[in-house]
Amino acid sequence: MTSAERLTSRARHGGHREMLPELLALATDPAARPDPAWEAGAAAIQILCWEDRFAEAGELAELLIERQGPGGGHLCDQDMPFAEGFLVAQLYAGVPAQPRLRAAADHVPEGRILREELLWLAEQLDLRPVEHFLPCHYDWGGPIVPREDVIGEWLLDRDFAALEPREKRVAWEAIAKTNDFARGRGLVESGELPEQYYLRLWLAGWYAVEGDTAGGERMLLAAHERWWPYKRWDVIPTCEVVQPTLRRVVTDRVRQHFLTRPIGPEAAGRPA
């Protein structure tokens, strides 16, 4: 296990705040080996977002790309959360993202994932708001979408309680795809919840636009138990604190829960 993996595991055990200084120290150490440094940096960016230290998240992303991009290492095969760092710095700290995205791309060799993502985002920011490019964006408050061609729409006419577990998963997907919050809220009130992490966030965002902070809080707390890291350096999801709509229901209780409770494999007692 690398130094970064040890730190990220300790963070996922509920020590996010305690591990942040050590993650930052490793990420910014010019003598550190490249991969542990950027992995620690990725984890640190996630925690910085939860601490509302968005300007620092952008600065850390900038530093790591400047240092490691020219070498063409594994950092150049990533996108999030480094690109995300520039976006949240614009949205919440007022630091324009486009020039930083383009400047960072210049440090990454042609044809690498990170370079293409940075340049694509720089172009797209002229067309859509920043939040559209952050994770877990939904059309909260928007109209119901027609059911035609939506996978699982045939399940929507059946008694939900009588569905098999696999069918319930598909039905929840269809409910979210059609943006039918009224139906979703009715199911929640009857004791049903989607298993999928991101669908609990979809519900939380709808509660937010409905002005139901308590309902949104419940959904975010329920989402915590369903989150699982995509990468070995993932220590905490960021959707909750980077999406403006979800931030409306990130109460002190939610923030404390996410930053101090075991999450992912550490919560389940399993290795990452």
N, C-alpha and C positions, 0 to 999 in steps of 0.2 A: 504494500500500500504506500502510495506517495505521500509526501508531506501535505499536499493539497487535499488528497482524499481523506486523510486523518482529520484535517480541519473541517472539511465539509460534513463528514459524518458526525463530528461533535456538534456542529451547528444544527444538523437535522435532529439531534437528540433534544433540541429545545434550547440550545445555547447560541442562538443567532447573534444576539447583542454581544455576548461574551467573546465570541469568535471573530467578530468583525475586525477589531484591531489587528489580530494575528493574520487574518486573510489579507488585509490591506498591506501589512508589512511584507508579506511574501510577494504579493502582486507587484509592489513598487520597488522591491529589492533589485538593483541592477546586477547583482551577482547571482541571482536565483536562476535555476535552469528554466528555459522558456516555457515548457508545458505546465509544470506546477505553478509558475507565475501567472499565466493567463487563466488557468483553471481557477486559481484562488481569486483572481480579479473578476471573473464571471460571477462567482458566488457572492463576492463583495458587492458588486453592482446590484444584485437582487436585494440584498439586505439594505443597502443604502436607499433603495426605492421605498422600502417599508419605513425607513426612518425619515422620509421626506427630504433626503439629502440629494436632490436630483442634479444639482450643478456638479457635485462631486462624482456622481455616477458618470456623467458625460466626460468629465476631466479624466477619470480613470480609463474609460474606453479609449479616449484620445491618446493617452500615454502609452497604453499597451500596444495599440496599433502602430504608433510611431516607432516604438522600440522593436517590435517583432515582425511587423508586416514585411519589411524589406528582405528578411531572411526566408520568407516563404514557408514558414513552419505550419504546424497544425492550427494555429490561430486563424490562418487564412482560409480554413475550411469551415469556419463558424459564421453565424450571422447574429442571432440573438445570444446574449443580451447586449452585445457591443453596439449594434445599430440602434437598439432600443435606448441605450444610454444617451445618444444624441437627441433622440425624439423627446424623451422625458425632460431633458434639460431645456428644450425649447418650450414645451407645454407648461412646465411648472417653474422654471427658473428664468425664462425669457431670453435664453441663449439661442440665436438662430441656428437651425440644424443644417440647412442646405450647404453653406460654405464649409462647415466642419465635415459633413459627409463626403464632399468632393475632395477636400484636403486629405482626409483619412484614406480614401480610395487610392490616392496617388502613392501611398506607401505600400500598397498590396500589389503583387504581380498580376499581370493580365491573366484572365481566365479562371481566377480563383473565386470561390463562392462569396467570400466577404467583399471583395471588390465589386462584384456584380450587384450584390445586395445594396451596398452603399450608394452606388451610382443610380440604381433603379429608384431607390427611395428619394434621392435628391431630385429626380425628375418628377416623381409622383406627387411630391408635396405641393406642386403648383396646381394639382388637380383636385385633391381631396384633403380634408382636415387631418391633422396628425393622429388623432385617436383611431382613425380607420386603419392605421398601419401598426397599431399596438395590439398585443395578443388579446383574444376573447372579445372582439368587437361584434356587437349584434345590433339589430334595428329595434332597440328598445323604444317603446312608445309608438312604433310604426304600425301599419295596417296588417290585418291577417292576409296571408298569401294564399292563392288558390291551391287546392289540394292536388290537382292534376299533376301527374308525373313525380309526386313526392313519394319516396320509398316508404312503405308502411302505411300509406294513407288508408288502405283497406281495413286496417285495424282500428281506425278511429270511430267506426260505427259499432264496434263490439263492446261488450261489457268489460271495462278495463280490469276489474277485479278477477275476472275469469281467465285472463290471459296467462300464458306461461311466462316465466321470468324472461326468457329470450325475446318473446313477443312484446313484453312490456318495455324492454330496452328499445326495440324498434319503434314502438308506438310513441315513446317519449321523443325520439329523434324526429318523428313526423310532426309532433306537436310543436317542437322548436322550429322546424323548417317552415311550418306554416305560420309561425309567430303568434300562435293562439294562446296567449297568456291566460285568458279567462278559463280555458279548459285546464291548463296547467295548475292554476291556482286552486281550481275545484278539486283536482286530484290531491294536491298537497293538503288541503283541508280535510280530505277523507283519509289521510294517513299515508298516502303514496309519495315517494320521492324517486327521482331518476337515480340510477346508480352512477351515471357518468358525471365526473367532476365538472366539466364545462357546461353541462345542462343545468347544474345547480347554480352556476354563475349566471346563466341566461335567466333563470327565475329571479335571482337576486337583483339583477339589473331592472327587471320589470317592477319588482317591489319598490325599487328606488324611484323610478319615474312616477309610480303611483303615490309616492310620498309615504310609503309604509316602511319606515326605518326598522322597526322591530322585525317585520317579515324578511327584509333584506339581510339583516343581521343573522337571523336563523339560517338562511340559505348559505351565507358565507361560512358560518361555523360548521354547517353540514358539509360544505365543499372541502373543508380542511381534511376531513377523514378520507376523502376519495382521491386526493392528489398523490401522484407518483412521479418521481423525477424522470425526465427524458434522457438526461445526460448525467454522468457520474458526478459532475460538479453542481448540479441543481440542488439548492438547499431550501428554496421556498418559492412558491409561485408569485408572480408579480401582477397578474391581471387585476387583482383586487385593488391595488394602489396606483396603477398607471392608467386604467380606464376611468375617465371623469365620472361616468354614470355610477360605476361601482363604488367609487370613493365616497359617494353620498351616504353609503350604508356601512362604511368601514368605521365602526364605532371604536371607542377605547377598548371595549371588551374584545372586539375582533382583532385589533392590533396586538393586544396582549396575548391572546390565544395563539395567533400565528407565530409570534416571536418567542414564545416560551414553552410551547408544547412540542413533543416529538412529532415528526411528520414523515410520511412516506415509509420507506423500509425500516427506519429506526422506530417509528411508531408501531409497526407490525412485528418488530422483533426479528426482522430478516435482514441479511446483508444486501447492500445496494447492488 
